[in-house]
Amino acid sequence: MIKAVLFDMDGVLVDSEDLSIEIGIKYFKSKGYEAKKENFLSHLGTGMADFVLGAAAELKADDVTVSDADSYYHEVYEKELESHHIAMSGAEEVLRNFKAAGMKIAICSSAQRWKVEANIRALSLSPDFFDIVIAEDMIRRNKSNPDIYLMASAMLGVDLSDAIVIEDSPGGVLAGINAKIRTVALTTTMSREEALLSGADRVISDISELAEIKDAISLEKYLFGIADKEILYGASYVKSTGLPVRMEVINKCIAKALEARDNAYSPYSEYKVGAAVLSASSGMIYCGSNIENSSYGATICAERNAITTALTNEGSLGIDLLVVASDDYPPAPPCAVCLQVIAEFAKADTLVILVDTKGRKEEYLLSSLLPKPFVFPTMRKS
Ligand code: THU
């Protein structure tokens, strides 16, 4: 039962990341350095010191100090807020609805207190609307350490299993996971791919997705109802050894699926498909192409060929990622028969990436392509 919602602030309740980067670029310029957006991107969500010193290290700006940057930031940020509307759409409604539903509401931000307070004003709320407001001044070890979320749960007197964390950055998601609190990742700062691979328990687009939810049970259902569906997937999913699926692995799978497409045997349809599956237990990538037959019905799709190759090699299989390559737009999804086979070895939240030969790509969760796979009664997990 969700009794407390622990919100990160920047990128979740307020859209301040762009403004922060803009001010960062101006600040470094005032010091004689040409900073770019990219210099800041990987230092978001982990506090001012990381933000400034991370970018400074990339720019070799040794003379930059956190306190100097902070006073510059403070002045410019407050001024910019007069003309920028940074409240995320739906944020105020979500906060008011959750509070009215009796859930405790906490802000858990790595930002400076002045910034957190300015952001709260931008939401048209006052600090005492919140049950607690944690800022940088209350914590020693910043996100991705779990401290901030452990502290919030302790202060609220709520069990970790009764809290949820809402985050937008990889470091923030890790802080929630490290605290062993169910963590929701938004795709406001991270790409959908990054968010899906961040380890978060659930990925949603932004806070407005929760604006219609008026009670804790509906929130639980909306966010984690997918867990009920787990019993329908992965009859034989073999667990991951915990190897993270990194972006270079994704790119490798895409390249291999495209390569496999070249080897398709499809003289009848002249429609070539390639597939690559990433084995969760070994990290190996297995490929397949579609193989047609004079007797059309004997044709086997690329996805099933990739899966049988993986099984032949490993004896068991858990799919952490599936890529399907075609020369179609939008890129072709697996057919219904293949989806049923994929579901046997994958999970509801297994990432399926569809690509075409021009590099265009679409990403789905298996559960959105196949919401209700058939699972034989004795194989159901209950
Ligand atoms: N095909 C696949 O390889 N995968 C799918 O999921 C859909 C269809 C192939 C089968 C056949 O060789 C060709 O595409 C046209 O149906």
Residues whose N, C-alpha, C, O or C-beta is under 5 A from the ligand:
A	BS01	THU	S266 S269 Y271 V273 N290 E292 T299 I300 C301 A302 E303 P333 P334 C335 C338
